[in-house]
Amino acid sequence: MLDAVIVGAGFSGLYMLYRLHEQSFSARILEAGDGIGGTWYWNCYPGARCDIESMQYSYSFSEELQQEWKWSEIFSSQPEILRYLNYVAD
């Protein structure tokens, strides 16, 4: 039996899963796509990128994660943001 079901595996869904597991709740994410990433999974058109600095767009709940991941650009492209989300999920 699950304590929670999270709809969507984008930035918010992954963060919610992290917080629930941190508090010892069991949870599962339901995602319509074949992969995680939310808007960054679905919007893969040429030139798609973040409109704020990548470091501000990344998760701050883990100092280790912030030290491990290095953004290649100040305003990251869709493929790099999707790689980041997959890195976080792993």
C-alpha positions in Angstrom: 0.0 0.0 0.0 1.2 3.5 -0.9 1.0 6.6 1.2 1.0 8.9 -1.8 0.7 8.9 -5.6 2.5 11.7 -7.5 1.2 12.7 -10.9 4.0 13.7 -13.2 7.7 13.2 -13.2 8.9 16.7 -13.9 10.8 19.0 -11.5 8.0 19.1 -9.0 7.1 15.5 -9.1 10.7 14.4 -8.5 11.1 16.8 -5.7 7.9 15.6 -4.0 9.1 12.0 -4.3 12.4 13.0 -2.6 10.6 14.8 0.2 8.1 12.0 0.8 10.9 9.4 0.9 12.9 11.6 3.3 9.9 11.4 5.7 9.6 7.6 5.3 6.4 7.7 3.2 6.0 5.3 0.4 5.2 6.9 -2.9 5.0 6.2 -6.6 5.1 8.6 -9.6 2.7 8.2 -12.5 4.0 9.7 -15.7 2.3 9.8 -19.1 5.6 9.9 -21.0 8.1 7.2 -21.6 10.7 9.1 -19.5 11.0 11.7 -16.8 11.4 15.4 -17.2 7.9 16.9 -17.5 8.0 19.9 -19.8 11.7 19.1 -20.6 10.7 15.7 -21.9 7.8 16.9 -24.0 9.2 20.1 -25.4 12.2 19.0 -27.4 12.0 21.4 -30.2 15.2 23.0 -31.7 16.5 25.8 -29.5 14.5 24.9 -26.3 16.4 26.1 -23.3 16.1 27.5 -19.8 15.4 31.3 -19.5 17.0 31.7 -16.1 20.5 30.7 -15.0 20.8 26.9 -14.8 22.3 26.9 -11.3 19.1 28.7 -10.1 17.0 26.2 -11.9 18.6 23.2 -10.2 17.6 21.5 -7.0 19.1 22.9 -3.8 18.0 20.1 -1.4 21.3 18.2 -1.8 24.7 19.9 -1.4 26.3 16.7 -2.8 24.2 16.9 -6.0 25.0 20.6 -6.5 28.7 19.7 -6.2 28.6 16.7 -8.5 26.6 18.3 -11.4 28.3 20.9 -13.6 26.2 22.9 -16.0 28.0 23.4 -19.4 26.1 26.7 -20.1 24.7 29.5 -18.1 21.3 29.1 -19.8 21.1 25.3 -20.4 19.5 23.7 -23.4 16.6 21.2 -23.2 18.9 18.1 -23.7 21.1 19.1 -20.8 18.2 19.8 -18.5 16.7 16.4 -19.3 20.1 14.8 -18.6 20.2 16.6 -15.3 16.8 15.3 -14.3 17.7 11.8 -15.2 20.9 12.2 -13.2 18.9 13.3 -10.2 16.4 10.4 -10.6 19.2 7.9 -10.8 
